[in-house]
Amino acid sequence: MEIPDALRVALSELAEEYPIAALARAASRLSAAYRVDQSSQANQADRGEQTDESSPSAAVGAPLDAAAYALTRLPATFAALVAALDAARLRRPDWRPTTLLDAGAGPGVAAWAARAVWPSLTRATLLERDQRMLALGQRLMRQAPAGCVVSWRQADLITEREPLSGAPFDLCIASYALNELPLAARRPLTLRLWRACGGALALVAPGTPAGFAAIREARVWLIAAGAQIIAPCPHADACPMPTGDWCHFAQRLARSRLHRRLKGGEAPFEDEKYSYVIASREPGEPFAARVIRHPAVHPGRIALDLCAPDGLMRAEITRSDAAWRAARQARWGSALASLPDNARER
Ligand SMILES: C[S@@+](CC[C@H](N)C(=O)[O-])C[C@H]1O[C@@H](n2cnc3c(N)ncnc32)[C@H](O)[C@@H]1O
């Protein structure tokens, strides 16, 4: 996957404003903050505690940091968002959202991604607490193709309690944001976003145990509030993922030369891991199972790990099986229209 040309141009113009070495140092500071954050969450998870994430984006202290964040993270979050939103689009192929709310918008990536999936969006409201992120997002957005009116609002999602002005929004998104909020703030915000949402609410988080835990918890609150879960889950029953495992997906994206210079390493691509849930006011088109790991492809045989209404399943499919063609096309994250005959509980 590639980011849109207009966004690429906006990012490279941004990069030209700072010495590359300063950007690389800021990027490595942010990565270090992120690693510390991940390891403290992993320790909490190992102790069976709920993870109250500190915020890696809180390490953004200056315009240089915000620029480094956007240059290093935005392509990957764009890719994850497009993949997650596209899963919702496939479940509701006739839905054409026109209004968007993005909560914790950062540099505004969700609006770029949502428009890539639904060009029908004509009005977007982006809420962000950090003035540096907001200013950066506004600046990048100047390069966006015309057709969508974007309003930015500096807002604190925790302290604000009133209904969100402009609601209902067809599509609401909180991308890599819910997991950064203190535990006590997540439920009220999730329900506030759900109340503001007229069509679908997408929650996306890093594909880590802690990111998944935040998503799984929100899924429970949303189901209790009457939401239909249209992706990634093929059901609205209790999540069957066992302790020590976590539901996540990966989206591969091309790395630019600039990204390689800022983050080091020569690989021409990266795999962004993400967890997500899409809650909808309307049911989605039914599907039988979601592929939850890379398919294991052997000569004449493909093994699929699946999440299905009856729980986690494994199917071993050979050339003579009716499901062979679907298995060959399946990717990590694909929805299967029917369950392979020999799928068995894992
Ligand atoms: C990791 S960034 C994600 C940004 C963007 N949504 C994305 O997907 O790239 C999290 C964002 O949430 C914002 N944020 C954190 N706590 C917030 C709060 N209480 N109110 C509003 N924004 C908040 C941060 O300033 C930051 O921009």
The ligand as an ORCA input file, in Angstrom:
! r2SCAN-3c Opt
* xyz 0 1
  C      -0.779      8.259     18.858
  S      -1.538      9.754     18.410
  C      -2.603      9.203     17.119
  C      -2.934     10.296     16.191
  C      -3.801      9.914     14.998
  N      -5.167      9.614     15.402
  C      -3.184      8.765     14.240
  O      -3.843      7.738     14.082
  O      -2.028      8.889     13.805
  C      -2.689     10.067     19.695
  C      -3.268     11.446     19.609
  O      -4.284     11.588     20.587
  C      -4.151     12.864     21.151
  N      -4.725     12.855     22.499
  C      -4.284     12.152     23.568
  N      -5.070     12.420     24.631
  C      -6.009     13.296     24.209
  C      -7.100     13.950     24.843
  N      -7.354     13.763     26.134
  N      -7.862     14.766     24.115
  C      -7.607     14.978     22.799
  N      -6.583     14.403     22.138
  C      -5.789     13.568     22.846
  C      -2.661     13.121     21.193
  O      -2.361     14.508     21.305
  C      -2.232     12.533     19.876
  O      -2.264     13.480     18.835
*
